[in-house]
Amino acid sequence: MAASSNAEQTQLQDMEEEDAGMEERAMESGDEPEEGMREDNSDEEEDDSSEDEKENEAEIQRLEEQLSINAFDYNCHVDLIKLLKQEGELSRLRKARQKMSELFPLTEEIWLDWLKDEIRLTEEEPNREKVYELFEKATKDYICPDIWLEYAQYSIGGMGSPGGIDKVRSIFERAVTAVGLHMTKGQMVWEAYREFENVILSTVQPPPGRIPSREEQDLLKTQLDRIHTLFRRQLAIPLMDMEATYAEYEEWSEHGVAETVIHQYKKALQQLAKCKSLEESLIVAEPPKLAEYQSYIDFELKEGDPARVQIIFERTLAENCLVPDMWAKYTTYLDRQLKIKDLVLSSHERAVRNCPWTMGLWKSYLQALERHGADHHTVSDVFEKALNAGFIQATDYVEIWQAHLDYLRRRVDFSKESSKELEELRGAFSRSLDYMKQDVEERFGESGDPSCIIMQIWARIEALHCKNIQKARELWDSIMTKGNAKYANMWLEYYNLERSYGDPVHCRKALHRAVQCTTDYPEHVSEVLLTFERVEGSLEDWDVAVQKTETRLNRINEQRAKVAEKEANLAHQEEEKADQRRRTKVDKKAQRKVQKGSRVGEKRKAEQDDYQDEWNDNSEQAPKKHRGNGDQTTEEYMETETGLFGRNARPGYKPPPPGNKRAQQGAAADEQRSDDKQELRNDNSSVFISNLAYTLKEPEAKLRTQFETCGPIKQVRPVFGNKGTFKGYGYVQFESPVSVPEALKLDRREVEGRPMFVSPCVDKNKNPDFKVFKYNTSIEKQKIFISGLPFTCTKEQLEEICKSHGTIKDIRLVTYRSGKPKGLAYVEFADEAQASQAVLKMDGMTIEDNKICVAISNPPRRNMMDKPGSNRPTDMMPRQVFGSRGRGRTQLSLLPRSLHRQSGPGSKVENGTAAEQVPATASTVVNAAGETKPLSNSDFARMLLSK
């Protein structure tokens, strides 16, 4: 505290002297401000500074309060430290840093800032030990050359104290051991070490002209040997710019370079040549460089040098500390290869501090502690920390409990009837069941152990090791009451336990209960019971078993028959509903035809337009893209165009009247243009464009501008309606299929305020089963789903928020077809660990006054009945059919009752199934061949006159 107050006073004095100097310079230059203006400016500055201090203090209090609620908020710790350093709150800053270091390993930048602040504040000799302790903590979090170099340079300042030189040498030796193999940064540690020894050499050299004593000669020789050894050790290691080191050694050494040193130097150069390409790939790659580091690790593993494997793992983890898979690979290598206790356990501890949410790392840590003989208290403490780590799945808690129970079981000496370890094991089993029932179920809504694996293990231990079959039976009774009695495999597991450690009476009882309760595989359980009675039972037992199995199987078969009958009835009801919908649709079309046929003057034109609409409805499916609520598109159904700009010419098409020359010319031009483009059409080099605005002006020119960067365009085919209006979709054909993948990358590009959909061009008539995208029904652990976003949130803003939690592979903001945002987004990370970390850190975050919800992406299951063309489930109501003018108009039938016709009986097809009945209405007639044809205008006229 005294040191901090002295430092603050010194800072204030410096500021006062600087202000006085500025005033003197202003007076000398003749620009002395008036007294009133100076007072006003000082008052304004004081007001501004006081307001800033109040705002910063309020923000500091808010951050401290937030940390009191959630101490594991990493970003909150970082923000608090920045504010406290800005305000100069040295004592509070030290406490904030200490609290964060207890929960998280600190990055190299945070450690260096902390160390430099402490070095400035503790300049007195007695306080150097505190800085040494801080350096020791810093070197344990990550292997960082800069921290080791700072540590060694700070220790040089204390070399004048007793044993100071030896302490400096000790720190340098530890530094070159830890980071001396670092190919790009290890050289600066070696050079600092040599420079220190050169300074010592200058102090032991006698003055010129004086003959040194024997003792001085020994000291000089020893020091020279130290420097020679440092050169030789460094030149034997492949490091960047080692040629300069060799040249420096040649110049420094009076007797030249030894052959052994040259041999080692050349060998190191060869190793450097092998690694140089890997190092260069790391230099040019962008963070986190996981792929490049993985290639480097694979190379070093093949080389087989443990020290080099360790240093490349450490370099990787320094930049990818939140990647659990990398920690798992590193700790596994240490467990299987090096097996050095301190190194292994410290690495496991660092792994769980960096990725506390990963159960596998905690499990490996517990096993490593047991493997290296850690005391029971230490193992128990680590297990308790694991329970409080906040796993993201209920099954993770089951596995960590199993690992701990396995450890406790291995401690028990079952040769003794009762022991402290056995009681502890039974207490742990009981506690685990309570923990699953209370804590896990309350958090996840499930226990994570539906098959009661923990209870099964407990029962088997009681039966096998403790010879307590009664306790095992009680446990199995509890297992069956938890919803497992209907599964055959659970009963057979219990039967095998009784078969191994029980007696035939309880075996028979278990199988009888299994026959009565099993619903999934009753035949198999019945067969096991009959086999048991063949081996163990009497004739009376056999008769009872046969009677029970037959009765049970008959009941099961009756239940299955009822279920099948119910399903058949539901299917029949669905067919009837589908028929009803078809009949309703046909009636509505007939009504529209009659209404339009009764008009005078524009009768033929109206009929032609109506027939055109009908043809479009029946023969042409409008190209659609069904976008799901997930990041992936559910399915896309599309058809390529045939004939006139994407449509076949309708049957019975009549050209415009002879008097309408303009229409004739337009139709002729359209047909000519259609024929020309039909000949040029090639689906392999084309893409389908949709979701464009109907009001888009000059769509052909606009589309050509959008796609000209993808490759040479052969033709652009926008699709127009009968009246010449753009229909919002079209086709772009390139000169080569190579341009298609580039064009597909423009999917969802905004064109005049709407996202443009770009898809492959596939003829659905030739490939009816083709689907561009498929709906993902499984959980996507590497992807997070964000809801509640403000509508103004952009992709760049979301990327800025998420990038601190891991490597982002893709971000998609969910929008309507019009391009307006829904407030939803999907963010894909490099792996599931980063996604899990993002969920923990971002869930509940406030963005522009909107509180967002973040979860692992788990798209809803896609019902196959939802596909176009498939039958709907029976519990869905048939779609209501509205008139051609919409919902608001009357739905009364305008067709005279005399024109209604009843549908005839359906005919039979060859395979004996009933053919689909198509009702004949006023708009259709059945010919002799049984074919249904639409009525002409003359047919309608004759029918009306006859009535």
Number of C-alpha atoms within 10 A of each C-alpha: 9 8 14 16 13 12 16 16 12 12 11 12 12 12 12 12 11 12 12 12 12 12 15 13 13 13 12 10 9 9 10 13 12 8 8 9 10 12 12 11 11 12 12 12 12 12 12 12 12 12 12 13 13 12 12 16 15 12 15 19 13 14 19 17 12 14 16 11 10 11 15 16 18 14 10 17 21 15 13 22 23 12 17 19 16 12 15 11 14 20 12 14 20 16 12 17 18 13 13 19 18 10 14 18 20 19 16 19 11 15 21 17 12 20 20 13 14 19 17 12 19 17 11 10 10 8 14 18 11 13 18 16 10 17 21 14 15 25 18 13 23 21 21 22 23 17 21 23 22 15 23 25 18 18 21 16 14 16 15 9 10 9 10 15 19 11 17 22 18 13 20 25 16 14 24 21 12 20 23 24 20 24 21 14 16 25 24 16 24 22 15 15 23 19 13 19 19 15 10 14 18 12 11 16 15 14 10 7 6 7 10 15 10 9 9 14 15 13 15 20 14 13 19 16 12 16 21 16 13 16 20 20 15 22 24 19 22 27 24 18 12 20 13 10 17 19 10 12 18 14 12 13 14 8 8 10 16 11 9 10 16 15 13 17 22 14 16 19 20 13 14 20 12 13 17 16 12 16 18 11 14 18 12 9 13 10 12 18 17 20 11 19 22 15 12 21 19 12 15 20 16 9 11 11 10 14 13 17 21 20 20 20 22 22 17 23 23 17 16 20 22 20 23 25 16 18 25 17 12 21 26 17 18 21 20 10 10 14 17 12 17 9 13 22 21 14 21 25 17 18 27 25 20 21 22 23 23 25 24 17 23 26 22 19 25 24 18 21 19 16 12 14 11 14 10 13 9 12 19 14 10 17 20 10 13 24 16 10 18 15 17 18 16 19 18 19 23 21 18 20 24 18 18 20 21 14 17 19 18 12 14 18 14 16 9 9 10 12 13 9 16 19 12 16 22 16 11 16 21 14 13 20 17 12 18 20 16 13 14 19 14 12 12 12 11 17 22 19 17 12 16 20 14 18 20 19 17 21 23 22 16 19 21 16 13 18 16 16 20 13 16 27 20 11 19 22 13 14 20 17 9 11 11 18 19 18 19 21 17 20 23 18 13 24 21 14 22 21 15 12 14 19 12 15 12 14 20 21 12 18 23 18 13 25 27 18 17 22 14 12 13 21 18 14 24 24 14 16 23 20 13 17 20 13 8 13 17 11 10 10 15 18 14 14 23 17 11 16 22 13 13 19 16 12 12 15 11 12 12 12 12 12 12 12 12 12 13 12 13 15 15 13 14 19 15 12 16 15 16 13 16 15 17 14 15 18 20 19 18 20 21 18 19 18 14 18 19 13 12 9 8 12 14 14 13 17 20 16 14 17 17 17 14 15 16 16 11 9 12 15 12 13 18 15 18 12 18 16 14 20 23 15 16 20 18 17 21 23 21 20 22 14 13 19 22 20 18 14 14 13 9 8 10 8 11 15 9 9 8 10 11 11 14 15 12 12 15 13 12 14 16 13 13 19 14 11 17 16 8 11 19 18 18 15 20 27 25 25 23 22 22 23 19 13 12 15 11 10 21 17 11 13 18 17 10 13 21 13 12 17 16 14 18 16 17 21 22 22 20 17 9 9 6 8 13 20 18 19 24 25 27 25 25 26 15 15 16 13 21 24 14 14 23 18 12 17 15 17 15 14 16 12 12 18 22 23 20 23 25 22 23 23 15 14 10 9 10 12 9 15 15 15 14 12 17 18 14 11 12 16 18 19 28 24 22 21 18 17 23 18 15 11 16 12 15 10 10 17 14 9 13 19 12 12 19 22 19 19 12 13 19 16 20 20 19 11 16 14 18 15 18 15 17 22 24 22 24 24 24 17 18 19 21 25 28 24 19 24 21 19 17 20 15 14 13 14 14 11 9 14 16 18 17 21 19 22 21 16 18 14 10 14 10 11 11 11 14 9 7 9 14 19 14 16 9 8 9 13 7 9 13 14 17 12 9 10 11 8 10 11 14 8 14 13 17 11 8 10 14 14 14 10 12 10 10 12 12 11 10 7 7 8 9 11 13 11 14 15 21 20 22 25 24 18 18 14 9 7 6 9 9 16 12 14 14 11 14 9 14 17 11 10 12 12 7 7 7
